[in-house]
Amino acid sequence: MKVILLQHVPKVGRKFDVVNVADGYANNFLFPQKLAEMSTPARETELVKRREAAQVEEDARMSDLREKLAGLSEQTLTITMKADEQGHLYKKLHSADILSALKDEYSVELPDDAVVLDEAITSTGDVTVTIHAAGTKTVCPVQVVAE
């Protein structure tokens, strides 16, 4: 059966691909979960318009993200965490914590693997973090402060 994928389906195809799948797979899995729709000539011509609209939207989102990332290198992200008198953190600071802080402070939505840390941060002080997103590499200064 020929179907149009509405979302990325692992080992089948990406969003807006037209693929052939088994009838049972389409009827019992893809259609009920709204992952695909039946392919018809009218829907395939509509698909071209949807692809173009999605591409324009994605280009605008990536451009906006690149602008925000360029601004991050000029600003210092401050994260406050509990630490002892010597400056050792009670809880390690991971890339997920940095992503959350970027989202809260600068409204920057990044993928989970965007922040690159060699190892978790364990003490207060200034750290430079590398961010890989939107096809660019940015360095963001992070200041870890004791609470």
Secondary structure, 3 states (H helix, E strand, C coil): CEEEECCCECCCECCCCEEECCHHHHHHHHCCCCCEEECCHHHHHHHHHHHHHHHHHHHHHHHHHHHHHHHHCCCCEEEEECECCCCEEEEEECHHHHHHHHHHHHCCCCCCCCEECCCCEEECEEEEEEEEECCEEEEEEEEEEEC
